[in-house]
Amino acid sequence: MTTTLSPVVSRNPADPADVVAHVPAAGAFGAAEAVEGARAAQPGWLRGGAAARSAALASIATALETAMDELAALAVREVGKPLAEARAEVARAVAIWRYHAQAPYEPSGAVHETAAGAGLLLTRRRPHGVAGLITPWNFPFAIPSWKAAPALAAGNTVVLKPAPEATACAQRLAEIVQGVLPERVFTAVPGGAAEGAAVVSAADVVSFTGSTEAGRAVARAATDRGVPFQAEMGGLNAAIVLPDADIARAAAHLAAAIAGYAGQKCTATSRVIAVGAAADPLREALTEALRSIPAGDPADPATVCGPLISEQAREQVSGAWAGLSALTGGTVPDGPGWYAAPTLVEKVPAGHRLLREEVFGPVAALLTADDLADAVRITNSVPYGLVTSVHTTDLDAALYGLDELDTGMIRVNAPSTGVDFHLPFGGTKSSSHGPREQGRAALEFYTASRTYTLSPGKTM
């Protein structure tokens, strides 16, 4: 019996009538077949040596840089990323591949003295085999790059299963990468949950970024198989603003972190906590800052807040602010495209979904705290712990936040958004499972440590 697979369809969120991709799904069998092909190619990729892997990653960076305008335009069209941010994302992807192009030359182990007698003790890191990568739609070039580049640098082969909404971006990325690498070293398989599950059930190491529910399923499946995994999931990120902060500067940072790319980032700010006397001036400054960021056409270079990725996403966002007191926003513009106005609400009841769940849109709740300790308590009270921003000129307050905040990343006098790709990335609680990704931590994740004991074959 022949099973007909449903096609994968992605639409332009600024103009839903525009179909960007309409391709056959790989199916679970096709995804598993891609993993087996990658497994067959992996020994040869590793044997090629450090110089070959380094040169290949550098060539990929150059190819992406050459195609920057094309790729940025594709991200604008397929996932609604504002043009300026789309260009910055492709530039970051280029930098990521160049950074990891040096990784094959990094030491892969160490030599140790024996406890007694002649011989050598060695540690050496070796690739797992096939890296299965499950990636989201919101960073269609950067996230696949910061997963694939270190995996390939370490000697693994890669099978990428992108989010359906970013199918065209993933296919174009794959074409560029495959134009440099040997056959089957990098494969992208279009599809949805079935294809993702097939990759997780067959790969030798798994890296996932996406929703909390899907991430937990990946964690369970990988744990059952005994393969290493990492899962980066949601965020419910807070910004703490103290009375001594530069309020205007803090408001500008917060507005960008709330409304940038329509809040569709796991690092977006969704809770603003004004401490003591900061409440009134921050309320006024942040309201005005958000009013100056209307939702608009992502192809316009001046746009900061574009459309949401789907009609369902817009309904989720508008449902989250329904019935609340909006200082600004709280509206859905008429016309084509899945737009929602950047929104700031206050007087949010305890236990409301905005204070417990990741909504993933341009909406934030303004809260107040009596003092810094109270602000830290509020920040830590949610199930997530990805990133917190602290805005203050008081070094003691900043250091207190570094010690007491239960989040994986803390940014002082900077927006919650923004990633330093050469440093570890990840959170606590329901935000992350498994080891960190990015930077040198990624090379450790994509390899396994082996210990070798070399003893003399005869006595001298």
DOMILUM-281947 format. One line per field, with one value per residue (C-alpha): residue in one letter; x, y, z; residue number from 1. Coordinates in Angstrom, 2 decimals, decimal comma. Example, Ala and Ser with C-alpha at 12.3 -4.5 7.8 and 13.67 -1.06 7.14 Angstrom:
BEGIN
aa = c(A; S)
u = c(12,30; 13,67)
v = c(-4,50; -1,06)
w = c(7,80; 7,14)
i = c(1; 2)
This chain:
BEGIN
aa = c(M; T; T; T; L; S; P; V; V; S; R; N; P; A; D; P; A; D; V; V; A; H; V; P; A; A; G; A; F; G; A; A; E; A; V; E; G; A; R; A; A; Q; P; G; W; L; R; G; G; A; A; A; R; S; A; A; L; A; S; I; A; T; A; L; E; T; A; M; D; E; L; A; A; L; A; V; R; E; V; G; K; P; L; A; E; A; R; A; E; V; A; R; A; V; A; I; W; R; Y; H; A; Q; A; P; Y; E; P; S; G; A; V; H; E; T; A; A; G; A; G; L; L; L; T; R; R; R; P; H; G; V; A; G; L; I; T; P; W; N; F; P; F; A; I; P; S; W; K; A; A; P; A; L; A; A; G; N; T; V; V; L; K; P; A; P; E; A; T; A; C; A; Q; R; L; A; E; I; V; Q; G; V; L; P; E; R; V; F; T; A; V; P; G; G; A; A; E; G; A; A; V; V; S; A; A; D; V; V; S; F; T; G; S; T; E; A; G; R; A; V; A; R; A; A; T; D; R; G; V; P; F; Q; A; E; M; G; G; L; N; A; A; I; V; L; P; D; A; D; I; A; R; A; A; A; H; L; A; A; A; I; A; G; Y; A; G; Q; K; C; T; A; T; S; R; V; I; A; V; G; A; A; A; D; P; L; R; E; A; L; T; E; A; L; R; S; I; P; A; G; D; P; A; D; P; A; T; V; C; G; P; L; I; S; E; Q; A; R; E; Q; V; S; G; A; W; A; G; L; S; A; L; T; G; G; T; V; P; D; G; P; G; W; Y; A; A; P; T; L; V; E; K; V; P; A; G; H; R; L; L; R; E; E; V; F; G; P; V; A; A; L; L; T; A; D; D; L; A; D; A; V; R; I; T; N; S; V; P; Y; G; L; V; T; S; V; H; T; T; D; L; D; A; A; L; Y; G; L; D; E; L; D; T; G; M; I; R; V; N; A; P; S; T; G; V; D; F; H; L; P; F; G; G; T; K; S; S; S; H; G; P; R; E; Q; G; R; A; A; L; E; F; Y; T; A; S; R; T; Y; T; L; S; P; G; K; T; M)
u = c(0,00; 1,39; 1,01; 0,57; 2,41; 0,89; 2,95; 4,82; 3,44; 4,84; 3,22; 4,37; 3,01; 2,83; 0,76; -0,74; -1,85; 1,82; 2,88; 6,64; 7,18; 5,05; 7,14; 6,59; 7,27; 10,12; 8,03; 9,36; 10,96; 12,66; 14,00; 15,36; 16,91; 18,65; 20,16; 21,47; 22,99; 24,68; 25,97; 27,57; 29,26; 30,55; 33,75; 35,02; 34,20; 36,19; 39,13; 39,44; 41,21; 41,17; 42,41; 39,65; 36,91; 38,26; 38,46; 34,95; 33,41; 35,27; 33,98; 30,42; 30,82; 31,99; 29,14; 26,57; 28,13; 27,94; 24,24; 23,47; 20,96; 19,10; 18,94; 17,81; 15,03; 13,94; 13,77; 11,66; 9,27; 8,99; 9,14; 8,31; 11,63; 12,18; 14,78; 17,39; 17,20; 17,21; 20,44; 21,93; 20,93; 22,62; 25,73; 25,69; 25,39; 28,44; 30,38; 29,34; 30,67; 33,93; 34,30; 33,85; 36,13; 39,01; 37,60; 39,04; 42,51; 41,60; 43,24; 41,02; 42,44; 45,31; 48,21; 48,46; 51,08; 50,36; 49,78; 52,72; 55,10; 55,77; 53,14; 50,77; 47,27; 45,38; 42,02; 40,57; 37,26; 35,64; 32,45; 29,24; 28,36; 25,17; 23,86; 20,09; 19,10; 15,51; 15,27; 12,55; 11,37; 12,29; 16,04; 16,05; 19,74; 21,45; 20,09; 20,79; 24,24; 25,13; 24,10; 25,51; 28,84; 30,28; 28,81; 30,55; 33,77; 33,97; 33,62; 29,91; 27,58; 24,27; 20,59; 18,53; 14,76; 13,59; 10,23; 7,69; 7,26; 10,93; 11,10; 12,30; 15,03; 16,24; 16,28; 18,30; 20,73; 21,11; 21,80; 24,61; 26,13; 25,82; 27,58; 30,70; 30,52; 30,81; 27,57; 25,29; 27,43; 24,62; 20,98; 17,78; 14,50; 11,24; 8,32; 6,71; 6,42; 6,70; 9,96; 11,33; 10,51; 12,20; 15,39; 15,40; 14,85; 17,85; 20,50; 23,52; 23,26; 20,25; 19,97; 16,52; 15,20; 11,46; 8,44; 8,53; 6,11; 8,05; 11,37; 10,22; 9,17; 12,61; 14,26; 12,22; 12,90; 16,63; 16,89; 15,12; 17,66; 20,62; 21,90; 23,13; 20,68; 20,12; 16,76; 16,39; 12,80; 10,76; 11,42; 9,35; 12,02; 11,99; 13,63; 14,34; 14,60; 15,92; 15,27; 18,91; 18,84; 18,91; 15,14; 15,09; 17,87; 16,27; 12,90; 14,52; 16,19; 12,95; 10,82; 13,22; 13,23; 9,41; 8,51; 11,54; 10,50; 7,04; 8,44; 9,06; 12,29; 12,84; 14,93; 12,23; 11,18; 7,67; 7,73; 8,95; 9,54; 9,85; 11,46; 10,17; 10,33; 11,18; 7,53; 6,00; 8,80; 9,31; 5,58; 5,56; 8,84; 8,16; 4,62; 5,94; 8,79; 6,41; 4,01; 6,90; 7,26; 4,20; 3,75; 4,69; 5,86; 8,97; 10,42; 10,64; 14,18; 12,69; 10,38; 11,17; 7,93; 6,69; 3,88; 3,38; 4,20; 0,59; -3,04; -3,03; -0,08; -1,89; -5,00; -2,87; -1,31; -4,56; -6,21; -3,46; -4,10; -7,91; -9,61; -6,41; -5,60; -3,43; -1,16; -0,54; -1,44; -3,92; -5,17; -5,01; -4,68; -7,08; -5,83; -3,78; -0,96; -0,88; 0,02; -0,49; 0,36; 3,17; 1,37; 2,11; -0,41; -0,55; -2,60; -2,24; -3,88; -1,67; -1,72; -2,63; -1,14; 1,08; 2,81; 3,05; 3,36; 5,42; 3,04; 5,64; 4,40; 4,90; 3,25; 4,65; 3,26; 4,39; 4,81; 6,11; 8,38; 9,11; 12,85; 15,48; 14,95; 11,23; 12,02; 14,33; 11,62; 9,10; 11,58; 12,39; 8,76; 8,01; 8,69; 11,27; 14,77; 16,37; 17,52; 17,00; 18,06; 18,92; 19,04; 20,98; 24,08; 24,62; 27,36; 26,20; 22,69; 24,10; 26,24; 23,26; 21,32; 24,16; 24,15; 20,42; 18,68; 17,82; 18,33; 20,95; 21,89; 21,90; 22,43; 23,16; 22,16; 21,43; 18,27; 17,31; 17,60; 20,93; 23,21; 26,99; 27,55; 31,04; 29,71; 27,46; 23,72; 20,96; 18,69; 17,40; 14,21; 11,82; 13,92; 16,62; 17,43; 20,91; 24,25; 24,70; 25,11; 27,24; 30,88; 33,34; 30,51; 29,08; 32,28; 32,08; 28,42; 29,04; 31,90; 32,40; 35,47; 37,50; 40,29; 43,20; 45,76; 48,98; 51,25; 54,59; 54,36; 57,55; 59,87; 62,92)
v = c(0,00; 3,41; 6,23; 9,71; 12,28; 15,69; 18,52; 21,00; 24,48; 27,77; 31,15; 34,73; 35,98; 39,54; 38,31; 34,88; 34,50; 34,25; 30,59; 30,53; 26,77; 23,79; 20,63; 16,95; 15,93; 13,48; 11,17; 9,16; 6,67; 9,40; 11,02; 7,70; 7,06; 10,45; 9,52; 6,23; 8,03; 10,48; 7,60; 6,01; 9,31; 10,11; 8,02; 9,56; 13,08; 12,46; 10,83; 13,85; 15,58; 18,94; 20,94; 19,69; 20,35; 23,78; 24,76; 23,48; 25,50; 28,62; 28,10; 27,77; 31,10; 32,75; 31,24; 32,48; 35,92; 36,05; 35,16; 37,54; 39,79; 36,81; 34,99; 38,08; 38,69; 35,05; 35,35; 38,50; 36,74; 33,34; 34,10; 37,82; 38,89; 42,66; 43,35; 44,96; 42,06; 39,50; 40,96; 40,89; 37,23; 36,17; 38,13; 36,26; 32,92; 33,84; 34,70; 31,43; 29,32; 31,30; 30,94; 27,17; 26,83; 27,09; 24,42; 21,38; 22,59; 22,78; 20,16; 17,09; 15,75; 15,74; 13,57; 12,60; 10,92; 7,39; 6,83; 4,44; 2,90; 3,50; 4,30; 7,04; 8,08; 9,98; 11,64; 12,26; 13,66; 11,87; 12,66; 10,80; 10,06; 11,62; 14,82; 15,20; 18,87; 20,02; 23,78; 26,48; 29,01; 32,25; 32,15; 30,08; 30,62; 31,37; 28,48; 25,73; 27,28; 27,37; 23,73; 22,38; 24,21; 22,78; 19,35; 19,27; 20,78; 17,94; 15,30; 14,47; 14,46; 16,34; 15,77; 18,94; 18,85; 22,48; 23,88; 23,69; 27,47; 27,90; 25,20; 27,43; 28,98; 25,54; 24,24; 27,22; 26,86; 23,16; 23,92; 26,29; 23,92; 20,88; 22,80; 22,70; 19,43; 15,83; 14,02; 13,15; 14,99; 17,56; 16,77; 18,74; 16,83; 18,78; 17,81; 18,06; 16,02; 12,61; 13,51; 15,09; 11,98; 9,78; 11,87; 11,71; 7,95; 7,34; 10,03; 9,54; 12,98; 15,32; 19,10; 20,69; 24,23; 24,81; 24,59; 23,25; 20,43; 19,22; 19,63; 17,40; 14,75; 14,93; 14,63; 11,54; 9,85; 10,56; 9,46; 6,19; 5,55; 6,60; 9,20; 12,66; 15,51; 19,16; 20,91; 24,68; 25,67; 28,56; 31,74; 34,07; 36,67; 39,59; 43,00; 44,56; 48,35; 50,08; 53,75; 54,73; 53,40; 55,65; 55,31; 56,55; 54,17; 51,29; 51,98; 51,91; 48,58; 47,11; 48,31; 46,68; 43,44; 43,38; 44,42; 43,42; 40,73; 40,89; 39,37; 36,04; 35,20; 32,94; 35,79; 38,47; 40,47; 39,58; 40,88; 44,33; 44,77; 48,37; 48,68; 51,36; 54,90; 53,64; 52,69; 55,99; 57,27; 53,83; 53,44; 56,70; 56,17; 52,56; 53,33; 56,08; 53,91; 51,12; 53,57; 54,61; 51,00; 50,22; 46,84; 47,18; 45,63; 43,53; 44,44; 48,10; 48,75; 50,93; 48,21; 46,73; 44,83; 42,73; 40,16; 37,13; 33,83; 32,60; 33,40; 30,95; 32,76; 36,09; 34,64; 33,35; 36,76; 38,73; 36,23; 36,74; 40,48; 40,23; 41,89; 43,46; 47,15; 48,16; 51,19; 50,95; 48,51; 45,75; 45,94; 43,89; 46,03; 45,53; 44,25; 41,32; 39,88; 38,50; 41,69; 42,68; 46,01; 46,07; 45,96; 46,85; 45,82; 46,47; 45,31; 41,73; 39,32; 36,79; 33,47; 35,03; 33,21; 36,21; 35,56; 31,78; 30,94; 32,01; 33,81; 34,50; 37,84; 41,62; 41,87; 42,45; 42,89; 45,85; 44,80; 46,58; 45,48; 47,06; 46,50; 44,50; 41,37; 41,47; 41,92; 38,89; 36,85; 37,78; 36,99; 33,57; 32,62; 31,29; 27,84; 29,26; 30,63; 31,66; 35,29; 38,34; 41,91; 44,22; 47,97; 49,92; 52,05; 50,45; 47,81; 46,23; 45,78; 44,25; 41,82; 40,88; 40,05; 37,92; 35,90; 35,58; 35,37; 31,81; 32,26; 30,90; 34,31; 37,72; 40,91; 44,13; 47,39; 45,52; 44,09; 40,52; 39,76; 39,25; 36,21; 36,02; 32,95; 32,30; 31,79; 29,06; 29,58; 28,07; 28,43; 26,75; 24,94; 24,47; 26,62; 24,02; 20,36; 18,94; 20,65; 24,19; 24,99; 27,52; 28,43; 25,83; 24,14; 23,03; 21,18; 19,27; 18,41; 17,03; 14,81; 12,09; 11,87; 8,66; 7,67; 5,61; 3,72; 2,83; 0,45; -0,98; -4,34; -5,54; -4,51; -2,54)
w = c(0,00; -0,99; 1,52; 0,10; 2,16; 2,74; 1,27; 3,41; 2,78; 4,06; 3,51; 3,66; 7,03; 5,66; 2,69; 3,39; -0,23; -1,18; -0,98; -0,44; -0,39; -1,41; -1,31; -0,53; 3,05; 3,48; 5,63; 8,55; 6,17; 4,17; 7,34; 8,61; 5,21; 5,37; 8,73; 7,35; 4,38; 6,72; 8,83; 5,79; 4,89; 8,38; 8,49; 5,28; 6,49; 9,67; 7,88; 5,62; 8,49; 10,23; 7,26; 4,97; 7,53; 8,33; 4,67; 4,01; 6,85; 5,73; 2,19; 3,48; 5,30; 2,09; 0,07; 2,61; 2,59; -1,20; -1,02; 1,88; 0,08; -1,37; 1,97; 3,87; 1,35; 1,69; 5,49; 5,11; 2,79; 4,47; 8,20; 8,25; 9,72; 9,37; 6,69; 8,93; 11,36; 8,54; 7,21; 10,70; 11,09; 7,86; 8,88; 12,19; 10,38; 8,29; 11,45; 13,10; 10,23; 10,21; 13,98; 13,87; 10,83; 13,31; 15,61; 13,79; 14,81; 18,50; 20,80; 20,96; 24,21; 26,69; 27,83; 31,52; 33,65; 34,83; 38,52; 38,58; 36,08; 32,43; 29,81; 28,79; 29,74; 27,05; 26,77; 23,35; 22,12; 19,18; 17,18; 17,95; 14,31; 12,92; 14,50; 14,22; 14,36; 14,94; 14,41; 14,67; 12,11; 13,88; 13,11; 9,92; 9,14; 12,47; 14,55; 11,98; 11,57; 15,25; 15,55; 12,26; 12,15; 15,41; 14,68; 11,30; 12,67; 15,20; 12,47; 12,64; 9,68; 9,93; 9,22; 9,64; 10,18; 10,02; 11,10; 8,25; 8,33; 7,34; 4,67; 1,84; 4,00; 5,08; 1,52; 0,31; 3,22; 2,39; -1,27; -0,30; 2,26; 0,01; -2,74; -0,56; 1,37; 0,18; -0,63; 2,34; 4,89; 5,29; 4,52; 5,16; 5,36; 5,01; 7,18; 10,57; 13,75; 12,07; 10,36; 13,53; 15,56; 12,94; 13,12; 16,92; 16,84; 14,55; 15,10; 17,37; 19,00; 18,99; 19,28; 19,47; 19,66; 19,84; 22,08; 25,63; 24,87; 21,83; 23,64; 26,48; 23,96; 22,35; 25,75; 26,61; 23,27; 23,37; 27,00; 26,20; 23,44; 25,58; 23,10; 24,12; 23,54; 24,25; 24,14; 24,13; 24,78; 26,09; 27,98; 30,14; 30,48; 32,88; 32,79; 36,18; 36,18; 39,32; 40,19; 39,52; 35,94; 32,90; 32,36; 28,77; 27,76; 29,62; 27,95; 24,51; 25,31; 26,63; 23,71; 21,25; 23,28; 23,47; 19,92; 17,83; 15,30; 16,92; 20,12; 18,39; 20,17; 23,15; 24,62; 24,19; 27,25; 28,40; 32,00; 33,00; 36,73; 37,89; 41,32; 43,73; 42,36; 38,85; 38,27; 37,14; 34,89; 33,36; 32,68; 30,76; 28,90; 27,90; 26,76; 24,48; 23,22; 22,23; 20,55; 18,32; 17,03; 14,92; 13,30; 9,64; 6,40; 7,12; 3,71; 4,81; 6,15; 8,91; 10,29; 13,70; 14,41; 11,51; 11,37; 13,54; 11,88; 11,52; 12,13; 15,04; 16,59; 16,30; 17,94; 20,80; 21,33; 21,13; 23,43; 26,00; 26,35; 26,16; 29,13; 30,47; 30,92; 27,96; 28,28; 24,54; 21,80; 22,43; 18,85; 15,65; 12,51; 9,62; 6,27; 5,03; 7,10; 10,60; 12,45; 16,10; 17,68; 20,26; 23,59; 27,22; 29,87; 33,61; 36,60; 35,44; 37,93; 39,68; 37,87; 34,52; 31,51; 30,71; 34,03; 33,62; 29,91; 26,94; 24,57; 21,85; 20,63; 21,04; 24,44; 27,92; 31,42; 33,54; 37,17; 40,25; 43,09; 46,44; 46,23; 44,35; 46,47; 45,64; 41,94; 42,02; 43,76; 41,05; 38,29; 39,73; 40,39; 36,88; 35,39; 32,96; 33,46; 30,20; 30,43; 32,63; 31,97; 34,89; 34,41; 37,02; 37,60; 41,02; 40,87; 44,14; 42,71; 39,52; 41,50; 43,67; 40,52; 39,18; 42,40; 43,07; 39,68; 38,61; 34,87; 32,54; 31,17; 32,87; 30,87; 32,77; 31,05; 27,82; 26,23; 27,06; 23,35; 21,68; 21,61; 21,82; 19,65; 21,03; 24,58; 26,02; 25,49; 27,60; 30,60; 33,74; 34,70; 31,75; 29,42; 28,74; 29,10; 28,59; 27,98; 26,69; 23,01; 21,10; 21,61; 22,87; 24,79; 21,43; 20,53; 23,80; 23,19; 19,70; 20,89; 23,47; 25,70; 25,58; 27,95; 26,56; 28,61; 26,77; 28,70; 27,48; 25,72; 27,40; 30,17; 29,05)
i = c(1; 2; 3; 4; 5; 6; 7; 8; 9; 10; 11; 12; 13; 14; 15; 16; 17; 18; 19; 20; 21; 22; 23; 24; 25; 26; 27; 28; 29; 30; 31; 32; 33; 34; 35; 36; 37; 38; 39; 40; 41; 42; 43; 44; 45; 46; 47; 48; 49; 50; 51; 52; 53; 54; 55; 56; 57; 58; 59; 60; 61; 62; 63; 64; 65; 66; 67; 68; 69; 70; 71; 72; 73; 74; 75; 76; 77; 78; 79; 80; 81; 82; 83; 84; 85; 86; 87; 88; 89; 90; 91; 92; 93; 94; 95; 96; 97; 98; 99; 100; 101; 102; 103; 104; 105; 106; 107; 108; 109; 110; 111; 112; 113; 114; 115; 116; 117; 118; 119; 120; 121; 122; 123; 124; 125; 126; 127; 128; 129; 130; 131; 132; 133; 134; 135; 136; 137; 138; 139; 140; 141; 142; 143; 144; 145; 146; 147; 148; 149; 150; 151; 152; 153; 154; 155; 156; 157; 158; 159; 160; 161; 162; 163; 164; 165; 166; 167; 168; 169; 170; 171; 172; 173; 174; 175; 176; 177; 178; 179; 180; 181; 182; 183; 184; 185; 186; 187; 188; 189; 190; 191; 192; 193; 194; 195; 196; 197; 198; 199; 200; 201; 202; 203; 204; 205; 206; 207; 208; 209; 210; 211; 212; 213; 214; 215; 216; 217; 218; 219; 220; 221; 222; 223; 224; 225; 226; 227; 228; 229; 230; 231; 232; 233; 234; 235; 236; 237; 238; 239; 240; 241; 242; 243; 244; 245; 246; 247; 248; 249; 250; 251; 252; 253; 254; 255; 256; 257; 258; 259; 260; 261; 262; 263; 264; 265; 266; 267; 268; 269; 270; 271; 272; 273; 274; 275; 276; 277; 278; 279; 280; 281; 282; 283; 284; 285; 286; 287; 288; 289; 290; 291; 292; 293; 294; 295; 296; 297; 298; 299; 300; 301; 302; 303; 304; 305; 306; 307; 308; 309; 310; 311; 312; 313; 314; 315; 316; 317; 318; 319; 320; 321; 322; 323; 324; 325; 326; 327; 328; 329; 330; 331; 332; 333; 334; 335; 336; 337; 338; 339; 340; 341; 342; 343; 344; 345; 346; 347; 348; 349; 350; 351; 352; 353; 354; 355; 356; 357; 358; 359; 360; 361; 362; 363; 364; 365; 366; 367; 368; 369; 370; 371; 372; 373; 374; 375; 376; 377; 378; 379; 380; 381; 382; 383; 384; 385; 386; 387; 388; 389; 390; 391; 392; 393; 394; 395; 396; 397; 398; 399; 400; 401; 402; 403; 404; 405; 406; 407; 408; 409; 410; 411; 412; 413; 414; 415; 416; 417; 418; 419; 420; 421; 422; 423; 424; 425; 426; 427; 428; 429; 430; 431; 432; 433; 434; 435; 436; 437; 438; 439; 440; 441; 442; 443; 444; 445; 446; 447; 448; 449; 450; 451; 452; 453; 454; 455; 456; 457; 458; 459; 460)
